[in-house]
């Protein structure tokens, strides 16, 4: 079983950056506290205004699915949606 990396690119509506970051500040600790299959989950700002990347690492496909199905991800993820300027771009990687 290989670890799975995820890089999610999120584009935030102008003026919604602080709200987006505040919701993510709740989501990240919930992921770390409640998902033993997650070893890394962190938000980064890019040099482009309003564009963020979330870097994630999971111990296999089951751990990634557990993340997507978790109550905290569904609840807090729904709170992120009004801040977004479009659908997230998801890049899935397999560890070597």
Secondary structure, DSSP 4 states (H G I P E B T S, - for coil): ---EEEEEEEEB-TT-HHHHHHHHHHHHHHHHHH-TTEEEEEEEE-SSTTEEEEEEEESSHHHHHHHHH-HHHHHHHHHHHTTBSSPPEEEEEE--
